[in-house]
């Protein structure tokens, strides 16, 4: 799994590529925690490059959302496709967390 970070307005965009599964979920959580520790409270996670997500990946997303909530922050997702979009829909995450079709839509809500 690889991460690319870009500050866009009030948001930190974290682009994730590869797989978010039992092996990499901890890496995702740690990357997000580092962003939060550096003062970022509004994260947009771009999943255009994510090939696969497991239940462990979903749990790591919930953990990050729970960290941001008491800080008044938020976590949104964009550019889901294929199996990743299906897993978000089937698991109910698409209703639980903000999901946008494009990065531009996610950033427009500032």
Legacy VTK file of the C-alpha trace (Angstrom):
# vtk DataFile Version 3.0
C-alpha trace
ASCII
DATASET POLYDATA
POINTS 110 float
0.000 0.000 0.000
1.181 3.481 -0.851
0.011 6.913 0.276
0.167 10.310 -1.387
-0.789 13.388 0.638
-1.850 16.781 -0.727
-3.258 19.745 1.141
-6.195 21.158 -0.810
-7.843 24.092 0.946
-9.028 23.005 4.393
-8.708 19.319 3.494
-5.832 16.899 3.523
-6.316 14.501 0.626
-4.830 11.081 1.252
-4.686 9.012 -1.930
-4.395 5.290 -1.205
-3.164 2.719 -3.704
-2.912 -1.039 -3.394
-4.880 -3.194 -0.961
-6.457 -2.308 2.381
-6.590 -5.639 4.168
-5.413 -7.397 7.318
-1.789 -6.865 6.330
-2.039 -3.143 5.498
-4.908 -1.893 7.698
-2.506 -0.961 10.496
-0.410 1.073 8.030
-3.530 2.983 6.946
-4.477 3.715 10.563
-0.957 4.828 11.451
-0.760 7.122 8.404
-4.086 8.722 9.337
-3.059 9.033 12.998
0.135 10.818 11.935
-1.913 13.246 9.848
-4.266 13.889 12.766
-1.340 14.331 15.187
0.095 16.984 12.852
-3.143 18.963 13.172
-5.210 17.730 10.228
-8.877 17.289 11.103
-10.564 17.154 7.713
-9.447 14.169 5.655
-10.564 13.145 2.191
-9.412 9.648 1.299
-9.134 9.141 -2.453
-9.599 5.451 -3.203
-9.187 5.583 -6.988
-6.047 3.453 -6.701
-7.398 0.984 -4.146
-7.756 -2.482 -5.646
-9.268 -4.328 -2.684
-10.658 -3.720 0.795
-11.378 -6.327 3.477
-13.260 -6.233 6.762
-9.964 -5.386 8.466
-9.690 -2.375 6.180
-13.222 -1.335 7.073
-12.394 -1.610 10.780
-9.369 0.647 10.310
-11.590 3.233 8.607
-13.977 3.146 11.574
-11.071 3.586 13.969
-9.932 6.712 12.119
-13.473 8.122 12.018
-13.751 7.578 15.785
-10.485 9.463 16.345
-11.689 12.454 14.322
-15.183 12.742 15.788
-14.256 14.166 19.226
-11.888 16.602 17.511
-14.716 18.026 15.418
-13.086 16.632 12.317
-14.460 14.602 9.467
-13.527 11.809 7.139
-14.846 11.502 3.590
-14.083 9.199 0.664
-14.021 9.677 -3.073
-13.381 7.905 -6.362
-14.506 4.444 -5.279
-14.762 1.905 -8.079
-15.203 -1.806 -8.678
-15.008 -4.137 -5.716
-14.184 -1.288 -3.327
-17.425 0.515 -4.212
-19.328 -2.759 -3.849
-17.878 -3.452 -0.400
-18.691 0.086 0.773
-22.276 -0.312 -0.461
-22.836 -3.834 0.889
-21.320 -3.068 4.291
-23.347 0.106 4.759
-20.241 2.312 4.898
-21.554 4.342 1.961
-24.414 5.434 4.237
-22.325 5.727 7.396
-19.597 7.994 6.000
-19.638 10.661 3.284
-18.759 9.163 -0.102
-18.347 11.297 -3.224
-18.004 10.285 -6.865
-15.028 12.576 -7.451
-12.344 14.373 -5.490
-13.730 17.695 -6.734
-17.139 16.905 -5.219
-15.555 15.958 -1.897
-13.555 19.185 -1.792
-16.498 21.367 -2.861
-18.242 20.801 0.471
-15.741 22.967 2.386
LINES 1 111
110 0 1 2 3 4 5 6 7 8 9 10 11 12 13 14 15 16 17 18 19 20 21 22 23 24 25 26 27 28 29 30 31 32 33 34 35 36 37 38 39 40 41 42 43 44 45 46 47 48 49 50 51 52 53 54 55 56 57 58 59 60 61 62 63 64 65 66 67 68 69 70 71 72 73 74 75 76 77 78 79 80 81 82 83 84 85 86 87 88 89 90 91 92 93 94 95 96 97 98 99 100 101 102 103 104 105 106 107 108 109
